[in-house]
Amino acid sequence: MPSAAAAFRETSNKLPHGLPEPNDSVAEMRAFLARTRPQSPSEALRLLRSAYPDAPLGARVAACGLARD
């Protein structure tokens, strides 16, 4: 059985806040945006804030494709 630390090492997105984010979290938000089709990045962030209030800002920014590498 893998340890909790090993689970956190498997991340796909480098987020601005530096904390690991599960692979499926950002992917789920991207799928949500694909369904809702916001007209601007600010609208996308507002929609994500409403739909995923517990998600960190960095994850929402990454889901919008606004995060820098």
C-alpha positions as CSV (number, residue, x, y, z in Angstrom):
1,M,0.0,0.0,0.0
2,P,1.6,3.4,-1.0
3,S,2.3,6.0,1.6
4,A,0.5,9.3,1.6
5,A,3.8,11.1,0.7
6,A,4.1,8.9,-2.4
7,A,0.5,9.9,-3.5
8,F,1.5,13.6,-3.4
9,R,4.5,13.1,-5.6
10,E,2.3,12.1,-8.6
11,T,1.1,15.5,-9.9
12,S,0.8,16.8,-13.4
13,N,0.3,20.5,-13.1
14,K,2.9,23.0,-11.8
15,L,0.8,25.5,-10.0
16,P,1.8,29.1,-9.0
17,H,1.3,28.5,-5.3
18,G,3.8,25.6,-5.4
19,L,1.5,23.0,-3.8
20,P,0.8,19.8,-5.5
21,E,-2.7,19.4,-7.0
22,P,-4.2,16.0,-7.9
23,N,-4.3,15.1,-11.6
24,D,-8.0,14.8,-11.8
25,S,-8.8,18.1,-10.1
26,V,-7.6,20.5,-12.8
27,A,-8.8,18.1,-15.5
28,E,-12.2,18.1,-14.0
29,M,-12.3,21.9,-14.0
30,R,-11.1,22.0,-17.6
31,A,-13.9,19.7,-18.6
32,F,-16.4,21.9,-16.7
33,L,-15.1,24.9,-18.7
34,A,-15.4,23.0,-21.9
35,R,-19.0,22.4,-21.1
36,T,-19.8,26.0,-20.0
37,R,-17.8,27.7,-22.7
38,P,-17.0,31.0,-20.9
39,Q,-16.4,34.1,-23.1
40,S,-13.3,35.4,-21.2
41,P,-10.7,34.3,-18.7
42,S,-12.3,36.4,-16.0
43,E,-15.7,34.7,-16.6
44,A,-14.0,31.3,-16.5
45,L,-12.4,32.1,-13.1
46,R,-15.8,33.4,-11.8
47,L,-17.5,30.2,-12.9
48,L,-14.8,28.0,-11.4
49,R,-14.9,30.0,-8.1
50,S,-18.6,29.3,-7.9
51,A,-18.4,25.7,-9.0
52,Y,-15.3,24.8,-7.0
53,P,-15.2,27.1,-3.9
54,D,-12.7,24.9,-2.1
55,A,-10.2,24.7,-4.9
56,P,-7.1,26.9,-4.5
57,L,-6.8,29.9,-6.8
58,G,-3.7,28.4,-8.4
59,A,-5.7,25.3,-9.5
60,R,-8.4,27.4,-11.0
61,V,-5.8,29.6,-12.8
62,A,-4.1,26.4,-14.1
63,A,-7.5,25.1,-15.3
64,C,-8.0,28.3,-17.3
65,G,-4.6,27.8,-18.9
66,L,-3.3,31.1,-17.4
67,A,-0.6,29.6,-15.2
68,R,3.1,30.2,-16.1
69,D,5.6,27.4,-16.2
